[in-house]
């Protein structure tokens, strides 16, 4: 059974750096190859969960929401079982719970997850981490 473990959340001052990570366990190489789209959703207090940054594991292409474009770095490691989200110079509006998602999507569908108003995959589609809290104070 595939399980995603989110880690790295913390409280930081505005301007500080933080990296959150997602590690997939219980996967075989066949399962790993089918989870072609991995990345992060963020849920801010009182708001809906929104796609922030995704990576298409087939070619390493990354997709960022317009609100974070150019300021987040998404990378994969450990035979594609781990996805990192690095952000320097954090801002208070980036506070929220960050959830890792792994799903078998095409590159185009993966990119669609970070578009404004995009819905997360439906129930039963994809795997979610338990979430990790990031708090940025001004």
DSSP file (Angstrom, degrees, kcal/mol; ACC not computed):
  #  RESIDUE AA STRUCTURE BP1 BP2  ACC     N-H-->O    O-->H-N    N-H-->O    O-->H-N    TCO  KAPPA ALPHA  PHI   PSI    X-CA   Y-CA   Z-CA
    1    1 A X              0   0    0      0, 0.0     2,-0.3     0, 0.0    24,-0.1   0.000 360.0 360.0 360.0 131.4    0.0    0.0    0.0
    2    2 A X        -     0   0    0     22,-0.1     2,-0.4     2,-0.0    24,-0.2  -0.543 360.0-179.2 -75.3 131.9    1.3    3.4   -1.0
    3    3 A X  E     -A   25   0A   0     22,-2.2    22,-2.9    -2,-0.3     2,-0.5  -0.997  14.7-152.4-131.1 139.4    1.9    5.8    1.8
    4    4 A X  E     -Ab  24 129A   0    124,-0.5     2,-0.6    -2,-0.4   126,-0.5  -0.939   6.7-160.6-111.3 130.2    3.1    9.4    1.6
    5    5 A X  E     -A   23   0A   0     18,-2.4    18,-2.1    -2,-0.5     2,-0.3  -0.941   5.6-159.1-113.6 115.4    5.0   11.0    4.5
    6    6 A X  E     +A   22   0A   0     -2,-0.6     2,-0.3    16,-0.2    16,-0.2  -0.713  22.2 160.2 -90.8 142.2    5.2   14.7    4.6
    7    7 A X  E     +A   21   0A   0     14,-2.4    14,-2.6    -2,-0.3   125,-0.1  -0.966  34.6  65.0-152.4 167.6    7.9   16.4    6.6
    8    8 A X        +     0   0    0      1,-0.3    11,-0.3    -2,-0.3    -1,-0.1   0.311  56.6 145.3 101.9  -7.7    9.8   19.6    7.1
    9    9 A X        +     0   0    0     12,-0.1    -1,-0.3    89,-0.1     2,-0.3  -0.324  19.5 145.5 -64.7 147.2    7.1   21.9    8.2
   10   10 A X        -     0   0    0    122,-0.1   125,-2.4   123,-0.1     2,-0.5  -0.960  51.3 -89.4-164.9 174.9    8.1   24.6   10.8
   11   11 A X  E     +e  135   0B   0     -2,-0.3     2,-0.3   123,-0.2   125,-0.2  -0.904  49.7 170.3-100.2 127.0    7.6   28.1   12.0
   12   12 A X  E     -e  136   0B   0    123,-2.9   125,-2.5    -2,-0.5     2,-0.2  -0.919  34.1-109.0-133.9 159.3    9.9   30.6   10.4
   13   13 A X  E >   -e  137   0B   0     -2,-0.3     3,-2.3   123,-0.2    77,-0.2  -0.561  52.0 -85.3 -80.8 151.6   10.3   34.3   10.2
   14   14 A X  T 3  S+     0   0    0    123,-2.7    77,-0.2     1,-0.3    -1,-0.1  -0.326 119.8  31.7 -54.9 137.0    9.5   36.1    7.0
   15   15 A X  T 3  S+     0   0    0     75,-2.8    74,-0.7     1,-0.3    -1,-0.3   0.242  95.6 118.9  94.7 -13.2   12.5   36.0    4.7
   16   16 A X    <   -     0   0    0     -3,-2.3    74,-2.9    74,-0.2    -1,-0.3  -0.256  61.7-115.4 -80.7 172.9   13.7   32.7    6.1
   17   17 A X        +     0   0    0     71,-0.2     2,-0.3    72,-0.2    71,-0.2  -0.791  31.0 174.1-110.4 152.0   14.1   29.5    4.1
   18   18 A X  E     - C   0  87A   0     69,-2.2    69,-2.2    -2,-0.3     2,-0.4  -0.976  14.8-161.2-156.0 141.5   12.3   26.2    4.4
   19   19 A X  E     - C   0  86A   0     -2,-0.3     2,-0.4   -11,-0.3    67,-0.2  -0.993   7.3-165.3-126.3 127.1   12.1   22.9    2.6
   20   20 A X  E     - C   0  85A   0     65,-2.1    65,-2.6    -2,-0.4     2,-0.3  -0.853  12.0-159.8-106.5 148.6    9.3   20.4    2.9
   21   21 A X  E     -AC   7  84A   0    -14,-2.6   -14,-2.4    -2,-0.4     2,-0.4  -0.910  13.2-157.1-131.8 154.3    9.6   16.9    1.7
   22   22 A X  E     -AC   6  83A   0     61,-2.1    61,-2.3    -2,-0.3     2,-0.5  -0.994  10.1-168.7-132.0 123.9    7.4   14.0    0.7
   23   23 A X  E     -AC   5  82A   0    -18,-2.1   -18,-2.4    -2,-0.4     2,-0.5  -0.959  10.6-148.5-118.4 126.0    8.6   10.4    0.8
   24   24 A X  E     +A    4   0A   0     57,-3.2     2,-0.3    -2,-0.5   -20,-0.2  -0.798  20.9 179.7 -93.5 127.5    6.6    7.6   -0.8
   25   25 A X  E     +A    3   0A   0    -22,-2.9   -22,-2.2    -2,-0.5     3,-0.1  -0.804  56.1  42.2-121.6 166.3    6.8    4.2    0.8
   26   26 A X  S    S+     0   0    0     -2,-0.3     2,-0.4     1,-0.3    -1,-0.2   0.787  84.9 133.2  71.8  26.0    5.3    0.9    0.1
   27   27 A X        -     0   0    0     -3,-0.2    -1,-0.3   -24,-0.1     2,-0.2  -0.849  44.7-152.2-113.1 147.4    5.9    1.3   -3.6
   28   28 A X     >  -     0   0    0     -2,-0.4     4,-3.1    -3,-0.1     5,-0.2  -0.641  39.5-101.5-101.2 169.0    7.3   -1.0   -6.2
   29   29 A X  H  > S+     0   0    0     -2,-0.2     4,-2.1     1,-0.2     5,-0.1   0.861 125.3  54.2 -60.2 -33.0    9.1    0.2   -9.3
   30   30 A X  H  > S+     0   0    0      2,-0.2     4,-0.8     1,-0.2    -1,-0.2   0.913 110.9  44.2 -67.6 -41.2    5.9   -0.5  -11.2
   31   31 A X  H >> S+     0   0    0      2,-0.2     4,-1.3     1,-0.2     3,-0.8   0.922 111.7  53.7 -67.4 -43.9    3.8    1.7   -8.9
   32   32 A X  H >< S+     0   0    0     -4,-3.1     3,-0.6     1,-0.3    -2,-0.2   0.908 105.9  52.7 -57.4 -42.3    6.4    4.4   -8.8
   33   33 A X  H 3< S+     0   0    0     -4,-2.1    -1,-0.3     1,-0.2    -2,-0.2   0.748 108.0  52.3 -68.4 -21.1    6.4    4.6  -12.6
   34   34 A X  H << S+     0   0    0     -4,-0.8     2,-1.7    -3,-0.8    -1,-0.2   0.700  90.8  76.7 -87.2 -19.6    2.6    5.0  -12.6
   35   35 A X    <<  +     0   0    0     -4,-1.3    69,-0.2    -3,-0.6    -1,-0.2  -0.595  59.5 159.1 -88.5  77.4    2.6    7.9  -10.1
   36   36 A X        +     0   0    0     -2,-1.7    21,-2.3     1,-0.1    22,-0.6   0.575  53.9  55.1 -83.9 -10.8    3.7   10.3  -12.8
   37   37 A X  E     +FG  56 103C   0     66,-2.3    66,-2.7    19,-0.2     2,-0.3  -0.970  62.5 163.6-129.8 117.3    2.6   13.6  -11.1
   38   38 A X  E     +FG  55 102C   0     17,-2.4    17,-3.3    -2,-0.5     2,-0.3  -0.950  18.4  99.1-130.8 151.3    3.8   14.5   -7.6
   39   39 A X  E     -FG  54 101C   0     62,-1.9    62,-2.4    -2,-0.3     2,-0.4  -0.982  54.6 -50.5 167.3-153.1    3.8   17.8   -5.8
   40   40 A X  E     -FG  53 100C   0     13,-3.3    12,-2.9    -2,-0.3    13,-1.4  -0.936  20.9-171.1-131.3 135.6    2.1   20.0   -3.3
   41   41 A X  E     -FG  51  99C   0     58,-2.8    58,-3.1    -2,-0.4     2,-0.4  -0.898  18.4-151.2-111.0 150.7   -1.2   21.5   -2.4
   42   42 A X  E     -FG  50  98C   0      8,-3.0     8,-2.6    -2,-0.4     2,-0.5  -0.974   7.7-163.9-124.3 137.5   -1.5   24.2    0.3
   43   43 A X  E     -FG  49  97C   0     54,-2.3    54,-2.2    -2,-0.4     6,-0.2  -0.931  12.1-162.6-121.4 107.5   -4.5   24.8    2.5
   44   44 A X    >   -     0   0    0     -2,-0.5     3,-2.2     4,-0.5    52,-0.2  -0.456  43.7 -73.0 -80.8 158.9   -4.4   28.2    4.2
   45   45 A X  T 3  S+     0   0    0      1,-0.3    -1,-0.1    50,-0.2     3,-0.1  -0.302 119.1   2.0 -54.4 125.5   -6.6   28.9    7.2
   46   46 A X  T 3  S+     0   0    0      1,-0.2    -1,-0.3    -3,-0.1     2,-0.3   0.568 114.1 102.7  75.9   9.5  -10.2   29.3    6.1
   47   47 A X  S <  S-     0   0    0     -3,-2.2    -1,-0.2     1,-0.1     2,-0.1  -0.780  74.5 -97.5-123.1 166.5   -9.5   28.6    2.5
   48   48 A X        -     0   0    0     -2,-0.3    -4,-0.5     1,-0.1     2,-0.3  -0.378  49.2 -92.7 -75.2 158.2   -9.8   25.7    0.0
   49   49 A X  E     -F   43   0C   0     -6,-0.2     2,-0.4    -2,-0.1    -6,-0.2  -0.558  50.6-169.6 -70.7 134.5   -6.9   23.5   -0.7
   50   50 A X  E     -F   42   0C   0     -8,-2.6    -8,-3.0    -2,-0.3     2,-0.2  -0.966  26.2-108.7-132.0 145.7   -5.0   24.8   -3.8
   51   51 A X  E     +F   41   0C   0     62,-0.5   -10,-0.3    -2,-0.4     3,-0.1  -0.527  37.0 169.9 -70.6 134.5   -2.3   23.4   -6.0
   52   52 A X  E     -     0   0C   0    -12,-2.9    13,-2.8     1,-0.3     2,-0.3   0.783  61.0  -5.9-111.8 -53.3    1.0   25.1   -5.4
   53   53 A X  E     -FH  40  64C   0    -13,-1.4   -13,-3.3    11,-0.2    -1,-0.3  -0.974  60.0-177.3-154.3 132.8    3.8   23.2   -7.3
   54   54 A X  E     -FH  39  63C   0      9,-2.8     9,-2.8    -2,-0.3     2,-0.4  -0.907  11.4-153.1-130.0 157.4    3.9   20.0   -9.2
   55   55 A X  E     -FH  38  62C   0    -17,-3.3   -17,-2.4    -2,-0.3     2,-0.8  -0.999  13.8-140.7-131.9 132.9    6.5   17.9  -10.9
   56   56 A X  E >>> -FH  37  61C   0      5,-3.3     4,-2.1    -2,-0.4     3,-0.9  -0.830  15.2-157.5 -91.1 110.9    5.9   15.5  -13.8
   57   57 A X  T 345S+     0   0    0    -21,-2.3    -1,-0.1    -2,-0.8   -20,-0.1   0.695  80.7  73.0 -68.8 -18.8    8.2   12.6  -12.9
   58   58 A X  T 345S+     0   0    0    -22,-0.6    -1,-0.2     1,-0.2   -21,-0.1   0.917 124.6   1.3 -61.6 -43.3    8.4   11.3  -16.5
   59   59 A X  T <45S-     0   0    0     -3,-0.9    -2,-0.2     2,-0.1    -1,-0.2   0.354  99.0-110.9-127.1   3.5   10.7   14.2  -17.6
   60   60 A X  T  <5 +     0   0    0     -4,-2.1    -3,-0.2     1,-0.2     2,-0.1   0.567  59.5 159.4  79.1   7.0   11.2   16.3  -14.5
   61   61 A X  E   < -H   56   0C   0     -5,-0.6    -5,-3.3    -6,-0.1     2,-0.3  -0.410  26.2-150.2 -65.5 139.0    9.1   19.1  -15.8
   62   62 A X  E     -H   55   0C   0     -7,-0.2     2,-0.4    -2,-0.1    -7,-0.2  -0.840  10.1-163.0-115.2 151.0    7.8   21.4  -13.0
   63   63 A X  E     -H   54   0C   0     -9,-2.8    -9,-2.8    -2,-0.3     2,-0.4  -0.998   7.4-168.0-134.3 129.0    4.7   23.5  -12.8
   64   64 A X  E     -H   53   0C   0     -2,-0.4   -11,-0.2   -11,-0.2     5,-0.1  -0.895  27.1-111.4-117.6 146.1    4.1   26.4  -10.4
   65   65 A X    >>  -     0   0    0    -13,-2.8     3,-1.9    -2,-0.4     4,-0.8  -0.428  36.1-113.0 -64.4 150.2    0.9   28.3   -9.5
   66   66 A X  G >4 S+     0   0    0     48,-0.4     3,-0.6     1,-0.3    -1,-0.1   0.829 115.2  63.5 -55.9 -32.1    1.1   31.9  -10.7
   67   67 A X  G 34 S+     0   0    0      1,-0.2    -1,-0.3     4,-0.0   -15,-0.1   0.691 116.4  27.5 -68.9 -17.7    1.2   33.1   -7.1
   68   68 A X  G X> S+     0   0    0     -3,-1.9     3,-2.8   -16,-0.2     4,-0.9   0.323  84.1 150.2-123.4   6.1    4.5   31.3   -6.5
   69   69 A X  T << S+     0   0    0     -4,-0.8    -3,-0.1    -3,-0.6   -16,-0.0  -0.118  76.6   0.7 -50.5 126.4    6.0   31.4  -10.0
   70   70 A X  T 34 S+     0   0    0      2,-0.2    -1,-0.3     1,-0.1    -4,-0.1   0.400 118.0  80.8  80.6  -3.4    9.7   31.5   -9.9
   71   71 A X  T <4 S+     0   0    0     -3,-2.8    17,-0.6    16,-0.0     2,-0.3   0.600  81.5  61.8-112.7 -14.1   10.0   31.5   -6.1
   72   72 A X  E  <  -D   87   0A   0     -4,-0.9     2,-0.5    15,-0.1    -2,-0.2  -0.861  65.2-152.9-110.0 148.0    9.5   27.8   -5.3
   73   73 A X  E     -D   86   0A   0     13,-2.7    13,-3.2    -2,-0.3     2,-0.4  -0.981   9.2-166.6-121.5 121.3   11.9   25.0   -6.4
   74   74 A X  E     +D   85   0A   0     -2,-0.5     2,-0.3    11,-0.2    11,-0.2  -0.898  15.6 165.3-107.3 133.9   10.5   21.5   -6.8
   75   75 A X  E     -D   84   0A   0      9,-1.9     9,-2.9    -2,-0.4     2,-0.3  -0.956  23.4-141.1-143.8 161.8   12.8   18.6   -7.2
   76   76 A X  E     +D   83   0A   0     -2,-0.3     2,-0.3     7,-0.2     7,-0.2  -0.891  22.5 165.6-124.5 156.3   12.7   14.8   -7.0
   77   77 A X  E  >> +D   82   0A   0      5,-2.3     5,-2.0    -2,-0.3     4,-0.7  -0.905  45.1  53.9-153.9 177.1   15.1   12.3   -5.6
   78   78 A X  T >45S-     0   0    0     -2,-0.3     3,-1.8     1,-0.2    -1,-0.2   0.936 130.4 -45.2  53.8  57.4   15.6    8.7   -4.5
   79   79 A X  T 345S-     0   0    0      1,-0.3    -1,-0.2     2,-0.1    -2,-0.0   0.857 109.4 -59.2  54.6  36.9   14.4    7.0   -7.7
   80   80 A X  T 345S+     0   0    0      2,-0.2    -1,-0.3    -3,-0.1    -2,-0.2   0.596 114.5 113.3  71.7  13.8   11.5    9.5   -7.8
   81   81 A X  T <<5S+     0   0    0     -3,-1.8   -57,-3.2    -4,-0.7     2,-0.4   0.593  70.9  56.4 -86.9 -10.9   10.1    8.3   -4.4
   82   82 A X  E   < -CD  23  77A   0     -5,-2.0    -5,-2.3   -59,-0.2     2,-0.4  -0.968  60.9-170.6-126.9 136.5   10.8   11.7   -2.8
   83   83 A X  E     -CD  22  76A   0    -61,-2.3   -61,-2.1    -2,-0.4     2,-0.3  -0.994   8.2-162.4-126.0 130.8    9.7   15.2   -3.8
   84   84 A X  E     -CD  21  75A   0     -9,-2.9    -9,-1.9    -2,-0.4     2,-0.4  -0.824   7.9-159.4-108.9 149.7   11.1   18.3   -2.2
   85   85 A X  E     -CD  20  74A   0    -65,-2.6   -65,-2.1    -2,-0.3     2,-0.4  -0.948  15.1-170.4-127.5 110.4    9.7   21.9   -2.2
   86   86 A X  E     +CD  19  73A   0    -13,-3.2   -13,-2.7    -2,-0.4     2,-0.4  -0.840   7.7 175.6-104.3 134.6   12.3   24.5   -1.5
   87   87 A X  E     -CD  18  72A   0    -69,-2.2   -69,-2.2    -2,-0.4     3,-0.3  -0.961   9.2-166.0-141.0 122.3   11.4   28.1   -0.8
   88   88 A X  S    S+     0   0    0    -17,-0.6   -71,-0.2    -2,-0.4   -72,-0.2  -0.665  73.3  25.1 -96.6 160.3   13.7   30.9    0.1
   89   89 A X  S    S-     0   0    0    -74,-0.7    -1,-0.2    -2,-0.2   -72,-0.2   0.947  86.8-152.6  53.0  57.0   12.6   34.3    1.5
   90   90 A X        -     0   0    0    -74,-2.9   -75,-2.8    -3,-0.3     2,-0.3  -0.207   4.6-147.2 -61.6 150.1    9.3   32.9    2.8
   91   91 A X    >   -     0   0    0    -77,-0.2     3,-2.0   -76,-0.1    45,-0.1  -0.873  22.6-116.6-118.5 152.9    6.3   35.3    3.0
   92   92 A X  G >  S+     0   0    0     -2,-0.3     3,-1.8     1,-0.3    44,-0.4   0.820 111.6  64.9 -57.7 -32.5    3.4   35.3    5.6
   93   93 A X  G 3  S+     0   0    0      1,-0.3    -1,-0.3   -49,-0.0   -49,-0.0   0.575  89.1  69.4 -69.9  -6.2    0.8   34.5    2.9
   94   94 A X  G <  S+     0   0    0     -3,-2.0    -1,-0.3    42,-0.1    -2,-0.2   0.350  72.4 122.3 -91.1   5.9    2.5   31.2    2.4
   95   95 A X    <   +     0   0    0     -3,-1.8     2,-0.3    41,-0.2    40,-0.2  -0.446  38.9  89.3 -66.3 138.6    1.3   30.0    5.8
   96   96 A X  E    S- I   0 134C   0     38,-2.6    38,-2.8   -52,-0.2     2,-0.6  -0.935  79.8 -61.7 161.3-179.2   -0.8   26.8    5.7
   97   97 A X  E     -GI  43 133C   0    -54,-2.2   -54,-2.3    -2,-0.3     2,-0.5  -0.859  46.6-147.8 -94.3 126.4   -0.8   23.1    5.8
   98   98 A X  E     -GI  42 132C   0     34,-2.8    34,-1.9    -2,-0.6     2,-0.5  -0.844  13.3-166.4 -99.6 124.8    1.2   21.6    2.8
   99   99 A X  E     -G   41   0C   0    -58,-3.1   -58,-2.8    -2,-0.5     2,-0.3  -0.933  13.5-136.8-114.5 130.4   -0.1   18.3    1.5
  100  100 A X  E     -G   40   0C   0     -2,-0.5    29,-2.3   -60,-0.2     2,-0.4  -0.629  20.2-165.8 -81.8 142.9    1.8   16.0   -0.8
  101  101 A X  E     -GJ  39 128C   0    -62,-2.4   -62,-1.9    -2,-0.3     2,-0.4  -0.993  11.0-174.7-129.5 137.5   -0.1   14.4   -3.7
  102  102 A X  E     +GJ  38 127C   0     25,-2.2    25,-2.6    -2,-0.4     2,-0.3  -0.991  20.8 155.2-129.9 125.4    1.0   11.6   -6.0
  103  103 A X  E     -G   37   0C   0    -66,-2.7   -66,-2.3    -2,-0.4     2,-1.4  -0.983  49.6-110.5-149.7 153.7   -1.3   10.7   -8.9
  104  104 A X        +     0   0    0     -2,-0.3     2,-0.3   -69,-0.2   -69,-0.1  -0.650  61.2 145.5 -89.1  82.4   -1.0    9.0  -12.3
  105  105 A X        -     0   0    0     -2,-1.4     2,-0.1     1,-0.1    -2,-0.1  -0.795  50.2-110.9-116.3 156.3   -1.6   12.0  -14.6
  106  106 A X     >  -     0   0    0     -2,-0.3     4,-2.4     1,-0.1     5,-0.2  -0.330  42.0-101.3 -71.6 168.3   -0.4   13.1  -18.0
  107  107 A X  H  > S+     0   0    0      1,-0.2     4,-2.4     2,-0.2     5,-0.2   0.906 124.0  50.7 -59.2 -42.3    1.9   16.1  -18.1
  108  108 A X  H  > S+     0   0    0      1,-0.2     4,-1.7     2,-0.2    -1,-0.2   0.917 111.7  46.0 -64.9 -43.4   -1.0   18.3  -19.2
  109  109 A X  H  > S+     0   0    0      2,-0.2     4,-0.7     1,-0.2    -1,-0.2   0.856 110.5  54.7 -67.0 -34.6   -3.2   17.2  -16.4
  110  110 A X  H >< S+     0   0    0     -4,-2.4     3,-1.1     1,-0.2     4,-0.3   0.929 108.1  48.6 -63.6 -45.5   -0.4   17.6  -13.9
  111  111 A X  H >< S+     0   0    0     -4,-2.4     3,-1.5     1,-0.3    -1,-0.2   0.858 103.1  63.7 -62.0 -34.8    0.1   21.2  -15.0
  112  112 A X  H >< S+     0   0    0     -4,-1.7     3,-1.2     1,-0.3    -1,-0.3   0.728  86.5  72.5 -63.4 -21.7   -3.7   21.7  -14.7
  113  113 A X  T << S+     0   0    0     -3,-1.1   -62,-0.5    -4,-0.7    -1,-0.3   0.715  98.1  47.3 -68.6 -19.5   -3.5   21.1  -11.0
  114  114 A X  T <  S+     0   0    0     -3,-1.5   -48,-0.4    -4,-0.3    -1,-0.2   0.333  86.1 111.0-104.6   7.5   -1.8   24.5  -10.4
  115  115 A X  S X  S-     0   0    0     -3,-1.2     3,-2.2    -4,-0.2   -64,-0.2  -0.487  85.6 -82.7 -77.1 152.6   -4.2   26.6  -12.5
  116  116 A X  T 3  S+     0   0    0      1,-0.3    -1,-0.1    -2,-0.1    -2,-0.1  -0.290 115.6   9.4 -56.2 132.4   -6.5   29.0  -10.7
  117  117 A X  T 3  S+     0   0    0      1,-0.2    -1,-0.3    -3,-0.1    -3,-0.1   0.496  88.9 158.2  78.2   3.3   -9.6   27.2   -9.4
  118  118 A X    <   -     0   0    0     -3,-2.2     2,-0.3   -67,-0.1   -67,-0.2  -0.332  36.3-132.3 -64.3 141.0   -8.3   23.8  -10.2
  119  119 A X        -     0   0    0    -69,-0.1     3,-0.1     1,-0.1    -1,-0.1  -0.719  19.0-116.3 -91.3 142.3   -9.9   21.0   -8.2
  120  120 A X        -     0   0    0     -2,-0.3     3,-0.1   -71,-0.2    -1,-0.1  -0.280  53.1 -72.9 -64.0 163.4   -7.8   18.3   -6.5
  121  121 A X        -     0   0    0      1,-0.1    -1,-0.2     4,-0.1     3,-0.1  -0.247  61.6 -99.7 -55.9 148.5   -8.2   14.7   -7.8
  122  122 A X    >   -     0   0    0      1,-0.2     3,-2.4    -3,-0.1    -1,-0.1  -0.116  53.7 -67.0 -67.7 168.2  -11.5   13.1   -6.8
  123  123 A X  T 3  S+     0   0    0      1,-0.3    -1,-0.2    -3,-0.1     3,-0.1  -0.307 125.1  22.1 -57.2 131.7  -11.8   10.7   -4.0
  124  124 A X  T 3  S+     0   0    0      1,-0.2     2,-0.6     2,-0.2    -1,-0.3   0.311  99.4 106.3  91.6  -9.0  -10.0    7.5   -4.7
  125  125 A X  S <  S-     0   0    0     -3,-2.4    -1,-0.2    -4,-0.0    -4,-0.1  -0.916  80.5 -13.1-106.1 121.7   -7.7    9.1   -7.3
  126  126 A X  S    S-     0   0    0     -2,-0.6     2,-0.4    -3,-0.1   -23,-0.2  -0.084  78.8 -85.7  84.2 174.5   -4.2    9.6   -6.1
  127  127 A X  E     -J  102   0C   0    -25,-2.6   -25,-2.2  -124,-0.0     2,-0.4  -0.964  34.0-154.7-126.8 141.0   -2.5    9.4   -2.8
  128  128 A X  E     -J  101   0C   0     -2,-0.4  -124,-0.5   -27,-0.2   -27,-0.2  -0.888  10.6-132.9-117.6 145.4   -2.2   12.1   -0.2
  129  129 A X  B     -b    4   0A   0    -29,-2.3  -124,-0.2    -2,-0.4     3,-0.1  -0.346  34.0-106.3 -80.8 174.7    0.3   12.8    2.6
  130  130 A X        -     0   0    0   -126,-0.5   -31,-0.1     1,-0.1  -125,-0.1   0.606  62.2-111.3 -81.2 -10.9   -0.9   13.7    6.1
  131  131 A X        -     0   0    0      1,-0.1     2,-0.4   -33,-0.0   -32,-0.2   0.148  20.7-131.3  95.0 147.0    0.1   17.3    5.7
  132  132 A X  E     -I   98   0C   0    -34,-1.9   -34,-2.8  -125,-0.1     2,-0.4  -0.997  21.8-122.9-137.8 132.8    2.9   19.4    7.3
  133  133 A X  E     -I   97   0C   0     -2,-0.4     2,-0.5   -36,-0.2   -36,-0.2  -0.574  23.1-173.0 -83.1 129.1    2.3   22.8    8.9
  134  134 A X  E     -I   96   0C   0    -38,-2.8   -38,-2.6    -2,-0.4     2,-0.5  -0.988   3.6-175.8-118.5 124.2    4.3   25.8    7.6
  135  135 A X  E     -e   11   0B   0   -125,-2.4  -123,-2.9    -2,-0.5     2,-0.6  -0.979   4.9-170.8-123.8 121.9    3.9   29.1    9.6
  136  136 A X  E     -e   12   0B   0     -2,-0.5     2,-0.3   -44,-0.4  -123,-0.2  -0.949   9.6-162.8-113.5 117.0    5.6   32.2    8.4
  137  137 A X  E      e   13   0B   0   -125,-2.5  -123,-2.7    -2,-0.6   -45,-0.0  -0.756 360.0 360.0-102.5 146.1    5.4   35.1   10.8
  138  138 A X              0   0    0     -2,-0.3    -1,-0.1  -125,-0.2  -125,-0.1   0.454 360.0 360.0 -87.2 360.0    6.1   38.8    9.9
